[in-house]
């Protein structure tokens, strides 16, 4: 089962079951979530993070899909 850790009142980090993928979500007032970052853990302990295309679209064009 994936683990959730709240970073503050509007951001939650979800770790995949295998612990290798981290997702950072921004949570709106209705509980909808928008993924703002995905990080892949490497065996050497470092991580590569990137911003999903949808988050970039929202940044430049506004709006976006919300996931609940």
Secondary structure, DSSP 4 states (H G I P E B T S, - for coil): --EEEEEETTEEEEE-TTS-EEEEEEE-TTS-EEEEEEEEE-TTS-EEEE--HHHHHHHHH-----B-
